[in-house]
Amino acid sequence: MNTVIGQGKADLHNHTTASDGLLSPAQLVRFAAIKGLKAIAITDHDTTEGIDEGLRAGQFYKIKVIPGIELNTQLDSVEIHLLGYFINWNSEYLQKILFKMRDIRKNRAKKMVEKLVNLYGFDISYEEVLKEAKEGAVARPHIARVLISKGIVKDMSEAFEKYIGTDCPAYVGRYHLTPKEGIELIEICGGVPVLAHPGLITVPGIAEMMLDQGIKGIEAYHSKHTQEQAEYYSELAKKSGLLITGGTDCHGELFDGMPIIGDVSVGMDAVEELKHLSRQK
């Protein structure tokens, strides 16, 4: 879907090579400029390592780059992603927690590779996964990309559905913040917590439950939301007095030479509202 609300264009959900994206922060911003965007958020998983480069590129290309993050939280067995906007990414408190989370990610990836080798005899090593991740936070997509490069699976979907998705034989759980802890962390760092892609949460009623947890907005517009979902979550946000945000969740894959950044966007009014609610005024 291609959704634009308000005036101007802002894509508020994007990943770079700092986590599991394929584009460097500078490359991401360059494509945003080509797409005619006025603002983007860099929201890597559990890391802020791409923000400084993104801000420098934003100055060069005259695009507003919002410092953000996507935190993977969990409630019981349900994974809930939170987006934080206009965070103080240099906060020592934040970086201490993120360092712990990244270290746990590495140990988790190592265990998953060991399972793939022991259970299936796959020719894959932890060192190859680290090389795929470069300097970024190690994540399951990096394992999947190694499997694809070796011809073990044909695409990302097969890797997750057969081997490394939740409840699959080689899956290994990891440390998660609770949603409440994630929201508090974002707010301690001066940011604005927003519920990410609620339409992808498989358990009904989670978005409604999160209204009482302290979120300030809902990502109603997302590249994998249906039009019906976008309308439902927009209305839910309006009724609840929350901000409506949106973005592509771009990870840098190219289609006819271009990434999907900007294919889902919101108006600059959403950016201003997020800025107003943050402590970066």
N, C-alpha and C positions, 0 to 999 in steps of 0.2 A: 504494500500500500504506500501511497505517497501523500503525506498529510502536512499541510501548512496551516497554522492558525496564527492570527495576529499579523502584525506588520514586521517585515524583515524575516530572516531565516537563521535559525540556530539549531544545531544538532547537539543534544546534551548527553549523549551516551556513546563513547568511543574508546577503543583500546589500542595500545601501541606495543612495540617490542619490549617495553618495560614489563609487560605481563604476557598475555597470550596473543597479542596482535602481530601482524606481519609487517606493518609499516612503522618506521621510526616516528617519533613525535613531529619532527620537521617535515617528513613526507606526508603525514596525515594532514598537517596544516596546509601544506602546498595543495593537496587535492581539495581541501575545503575551499581554498581561494579559487581554484579552477571551477568548482561547483557554484560559486557565487554566494557562499555563506558569509554571514557577518560575525558569527560567533560559534565556537564549539567548546565542549567540555572534554577534558581528558580524564577518563574515569577508569583507570587500570585496576585490576583485581589486587586488592591488598597491598598496593605499592603506590608511591608518589614519585618514583624515580624518573618518570618521563615529563614531569611538569616544567622544570626549568628550561629544558630544550624546547618544549612546546611554547612557552611564553616568549622565548627569543624569536622563534619562527613567527609567532603571532605579530610581534612588532614589525618584522620584516614584511610580512604579507598583509599587514593592516587588518588583522582578524583578532577579535577579542577571544582570548583563550581563558576558560574558567578552570581554576585548579580544583580538581575533584578526585573522587575515589569510588570504587565499587567494593563494598564489604560483603563477603559471603558469610551470612549468619545462619543459624539453625535453631529451630524450635521443635523439640522432640526429634522426629525423623524427617521433618520438612525443612528443606533448604530455602531460605528467604534472602534475596539480595537487596542491599540498601545502597543507594547512591548518595554521596555527600558532595555538596557544592559550595564553592568559595571557602574551602577549608584552609587553615593555616598549616600548610604541608611541611613546614620546618619545625613544628612542635616536637620537642624532645619526647614528650609523653606519647604522642602518636607514633613517632618513629621507633620507640622502644617496643611497642606492641606489634607494629608491622614487621619488625625484624624477627620477633618470635614467630609470627605467623609464616613468614617466608622460610625460616629454618625448618619449621614443621612441614611445609610444603615439599621441601627437598627430601626429607626423610620418608615422606609418604610416597613420592615418586619412585624412590629407590625400592621400596617394598613392593610397589605395583609392578615394576620391571622384573623383580625377582619372581613374582607370581607368574608373570607371562612366560618367563623362561622355564620355571619348574613345572607349571601346569601344561604348557603347550609346546615347550621346546623351541620357542621362537628365538630367532637370531636377533636379539636386541640387547643393548647395554645401557646402563645408567649414564655413562659418559656421552653416548649419542644423544640422549634426552637433554643433558646439560648443554651440549653443543647447539641443539635446536633452540633451546631457551635463551641462548647467548647470555647476556647479563641480566635478563629479566627474571621475574618470579616464576618458578617452575609450576606448570599446571598440566592437567590431563591432556589438553590439546597438543602439547608438545610431544607427549607419548604417542598420541594418535598420528601426528605428522611423521614420526619416525616409522611407525607401522605402515603408513601409506607409502613412504619413500622406498620401503623394502618390498612392497607388493604383497604384504601380509593381509591388508585390507584395501578395499577400493576407495573408501572415503571416510570422512570423519564420523558419519552416522553409523557405519558398520563397526568402527572401532568402539564407539560408545555402546551400541546395542548389544554387541557380542562379548566384549572383553572388559572395558573399563568404566562403563556406566554404573550407576547405583544398582546394587544387588547382583552385578555380574561377578563371575568367579575371580577375576583379578582386581576387583575394586577394593580399595582400602579407605576407610573413613579417616577423617582428620579432625583436628581441633577447630571448633567454631566458636565465635562469639554468639551470644543469644541476640535476638533482634533488639531487645532493650539495651544490652551492652553496646551494640553497634550504634544505635541512635545516640546514646550518651557520649560515645567516643567522638562522633561527628560534631556534636554540639559543643563538647569541651574544646574542640579545635576551631570553634567559631563558625562551623559550617551548617548547612541546611540538609536534614535527612529526608530522603524521598524513597518511597517504595518502588523498586525496579520491576519492570515487566510482570505485573501481577497475573496477566493472562497465561503465563508459562508455569505458574504454580499449580501443581496437579491436585492439591487438596482444596476442595471448595470452602469458601468462607474465610480464607486466610487474610485476604485484603481487608475485609470488613473488620476482622479481629485486630489488625494492625492499626486501625484508627485510634485505638485506645493506648497504643504504645508510644505515641509522641511523634509520629511522622508528620512532616509539614507539607508533603505533596505526594502525588501519585503519577508515575510514568504511564499515562494513558495511551500515548502514541508510541508504538514500537514496531520494528520491521516484521515481527512475527505475530503481532496482534491482528485479529480480524477486525473488520470495520465495526462489527457488533461489539466486540470487546473494547475497542477504542471509545465508542459511544457510552458503553456502560460505565467504564472507569472514569471518563470525563464527568459524567453525571454524578457519580459517587463522590468525586473530589469536590464538585460544586456544592452538593448538599452538605458536605462535611466541612466546608470552608477551607479546603486545601488547595494548594497550587496544582495546576495541570502542567506536566512536563512531557517531553518526548525526545526520542532519538533513535538512531538506526541500530545501535549496539554494533557498530562497525568494527570488524577485526582485521580489515585490510585485504581480504580476498578481492581480486580484480575480475571484473566482468566486462569484456570488451575493452580492457585496458583501464577501467575505472573502478574504484571501490564504491560501496553503497553510501558512504558518508553524505548526508544531506538529502537522501531519498525520503527520510522521515524527518520533519523539522517542526519547530514551534516558533512563535514570534519573539522578537526582542523584548516584548513586554514581559515574557516569562523570565528572561534573564534579569531584567530590572527588579522583578518581584523577588527572585532568589537573592539578589544582591542586597535588597532592602532587609530581608529577614536574617541575613548573615551578619557577622561582626566585622566584615570587611567593608565598612561604609565610608 
